[in-house]
Amino acid sequence: MDTITHSITQAGQSDRTDTVQLPLSEVKIDQMFIRDVTTSEEARRLVESIIAMGQALKIPITAEGIENAETFEMLKGFGCTNAQGFLFGRPFPVQIVNDACPVP
């Protein structure tokens, strides 16, 4: 899993500019967190917190691995802005996209 680490410097003080201006353009929530969101209180709290963080930073949030309507509705209720998963369609070869959306 990729991570971004922010170091705290100067005897426990971090540079506010570094913290506020992280180079994030989107938050993606992996399917391993989404999978149990409707059955696990811990997963629900974690996902809801990630979405709240994205909202606070005004960053789009994408939940990956949505496989049923119950999960989708819960994530919409939390304020998730984008969704991916088998509920919406199965993966298909990239050539289909290239044929449908040719680049000039």
Secondary structure, DSSP 4 states (H G I P E B T S, - for coil): --------BTTTB--HHHHHT---S-EEE-HHHHTTTTT-HHHHHHHHHHHHHHHHTT--EEE----SHHHHHHHHHHT--EE-STTT-----HHHHHHHS---
